[in-house]
Amino acid sequence: MEVKLIMFNKALFKLEWKTNYKILIIFCLILIMYTTIIISMYDPELGSALEVFSKSMPEIMAMVGMSGTPDTLVDFITEYLYGFIMIVFPLIFGIILSLRLLVKKVDNGVMSYLLSSGVKRTTVWTTEMLVIVSNMFVLILFCTGLGIICSQIMFPDKLDIFVYISINIGVYILHLALLGICFMCSSIFNEYRLATLFGAGFPIIFILIQMLSNMEGSMEWLKYMTILTLFDSNKLISGNNEAYLMLGGLAIIAIICSIIGAVVFKRKSMSL
């Protein structure tokens, strides 16, 4: 009775996790590689090897958010891992899941079978949303733990764990907003190609705009054209209250997109 009240299908949730866990593992492995390599390049005494690249190729490094001169380990990890890598790879993961969990089922007819079995549209949508949100939570939680463990092994007591956790909470909220956009498009469209065009297109455009704005100069104003600006790792590190207000903005975007997606999916016409 409780499952029905919260519009959640436990069997479908378990099935989706069983079907998609390999994708999660692949992205965990990719991020293991990047995290361990980047943390190992930190040298508290001599500076990092990545700073050499920043000085030799400043424009390219700035485009991917790697233009600072970090002093502490948490600054270093945030600059070189959370400026680009921890945004792009979880985003790709989220796009793949968003498309697989909803619009692909509509496009290939699986949704017709699922709904004809007596499961309501709202229940399907809510369950699939919980699947993708929980997958992203596990991915970010894994990366958080990995970063802490690697830092403690390589550079004992050098990492400000509280600040590092706050950065990861921030990046998770950012990805909830991006997931909201992707899943909204997956909810609106019946064709896989259209959902891919818009669901992947908007976040990719945000990334490209962010890369251009990072070059500063005449392009700096572009940062106001992307929601990625609402995740400001430097303000989170310094404990600036504005950073939390910006994360609140991302949370609102995630909620609004989710509501729109849920309403449209419930009411739209599908070939069943």
N, C-alpha and C positions, 0 to 999 in steps of 0.2 A: 504493500500500500504506500509506503514511504517513497519507493522508487517512482511510482506514478505521480505522486504529488510534486516532486521536484523535476519531473519531465526528464528522467534519466533512465537509460536502458543499460543495465549492468552487463548483459550478455554481449551487446554490440560494443560496449567500451572495451571489454576484454578481447574481443575478436580484432578490433582495430589495433590495439596494442600488439597483439600477437602477429598481425600482418605487417606492421610497420616498424617493429623494433630494430630490424636490421639497418634501416636508414639512420636511425638514431645512433647506432653503434658506429657506423661509417663516419658520421660527423664528429663523434667523440674521439675517434682515432685521429682524424685530421687535426682536431684542436689539441690533442695530446702532443702531436709533432710540433705545431707552432708554439704552443705554450712552453714546452721544455726548451726548445731552441732559443726562444727570445729571452727567457729568464736566465739561461746559462750565459748569455752575452752581456749580462750586467756586470760591471766591475766598479765597485764602490771607491776604489783607489785611483784607477787610471781612466775612468770613463768607459763608455761602451763602444763596441765595434760599429754599432748602428749610427753612432754620432758621426763617425767618419763618412758614412754614406750621406748623412744629412748635410754635411759641409760640402761634399763633392757634387751632390745632386740635389740642391735645396728645393728646386721647383717640383721635382718628381716626388720627393719625400713629403713636401707640404701638401701635395694633392691627396695623399693617403693619410693625412693627419699625423705625420711623423716629423714635425719640424721643431719641436721644443728641445730644451736642454735639461732633462730631468736630473734631479739631485738624489732623491731617495728611491728605494726599490719600488714603492707603490707608484711613484711618479713615472718611473721607467716603464713598468708594466702597463700602466694606463695609457701612456703615450704611444707605445709601440705595439700593444696588443689590442687595446680597446678603442684606438683611433680608427681602425679599419677592419682588422681580422675578425674581432668579436662582434662586429656589426654585419659584415658581408656573409660569413659562413652560416651563422644562425638564421640570417634572413633567407638564404637559399634553402636551408632546411625547412623553414616555415612556409615558403612558397610551394615547395614540393608537397608537403603534407596538406596544405590548404586545398590544393587542386585535387589531390588523390582522395581526400576524405569526403568531398561533396560533389563538385561539378562533374568529376569523372564518372561517378556513379549515375548521375543524371544522363550524361552523354552516352554511356554504354548500356543503359537499361537496367543496371543493378538496382537503382533507386526504385524502379517500378516494382521489382520483386520484394524489396524491403518494405515498402509502404503497403503492398497488398497483403503482407503477413500480419497486418494489424498495428504496426508501429506508427504512431502519429508523426507528422512532419516536424512539429515542435520538439518532440522527443528525439528524433533523429538529429536535428540541428544542434540541440543542446548537448547531446552526447558527443557528437563529432567535435564541437567546440571544446569540450572538456578534454578530449583526447589530444588535441593540438596544443592546448594551453599546458597540460600536464607534461607532454613531451618536451616542450620548450623549457619548462621549469626544471626537468631532469637534466637537460643539456647544460643550462646555465649553472645549476647546482653542482654538476660534475666538474665544470670548468673552474668554479670557485674553489672547490676542494682540491682540485689538481694544482691550481696556482699556489694555494697555501702550502700544500705538501712539498712541492718543488722548491718553493722559496725557503722553507724551513730546512730542507736537506742541503741546498746549495749555499744559502746565506742565512744561517740561523739568527732569529730575532731581528732581522733587518726589515721585515714586512710589517706595516701597520695593518693588522688583520681587520680591525673595525672599519677603517676607511676602505680597505679592499672589498669587504663584504658590501658596503654601501654602494660602491661602484657597480658591483654585480647586480644588486637590486635595481639600480638605475637602468642598467642595460637590459634587464629583464622587462621592465616597464616599457622601455623603448620598443622592444620586440613584441610586446602585447599590442602596442599601437600599430605596428607594421602588420602583425598577424590580423588585426581587426580589419585593415584595409584589404589584405589578401583574401580573407575569409568572406568579407562582404561581397567582393567580386565573384567569388566561388558560389555564393548564395544567390546572387542576382542573375547570373547567366546560366543558360542551359547547355551552351556549347563550350567544350573544353578550350578551344582556341581563343575564344573571346575572353574567357575568364583568365587565361594565361596572359593575353595581351594587356589587360588592364590590371589584373592582380599582381603580376610581376612587373609590369611597366611602370606603375606609379612609384613603387619602392626603388626601382633601378634609377629612375629619373631623380629621385631624392638623393641617391648616392652620388650621381654625376654632378648634380648642383652643389652638393657639399664639397666634392673634390675641387670644383672650380672656385668656390668661395674660400677654400683653404689657402689658395694662392695669393689672397689678399689683393691689395691694389684696387684696380677698377672693378674687380669681380667680387669683392668682399660683401657687397650688398646682397648677393645671392643667398647668403646664409638665412635670410628672412623668408626664403621661398621653399624651405625644406623643414620637415618636422624633426630631422636629425639634430638640428640646432637646439632643440629642447632637452637633449641629453648633453649636459655640459660637465664633463668629468673633472675639469679643473675647479669648478665651483663646488662640486661634491667633495673633492679632496680638502678644500679650504673650509668646508662647513657652511658655505654661504646659503642662507635661507632661500634665496632666489632659485637655487638649483632644485629645491623640493617643490616649489611652485611650478617650475617648468615640468617636472615629472608628473605633477598633478594634471597639467595640460595634456600630457601624453596619455594618462589614464582616462581622461575625458574623451579623447579621440578614440581610444580603444572601445570604450563603452558605447559611444554614439555609432560607430561603425558596426558594432555587434548588434545593436538594436535594429539598425536599418537592415542588416543582413537577415536577421531573424524574421522581421516583419515581411520582407519581400519573399523570402523562401516559403513562408507559410501561405502566402496568397498567390504566388505566381502560377502561371499555367505550365504544366509539364506533360510531356507525352507519356502517359502511364499505361 
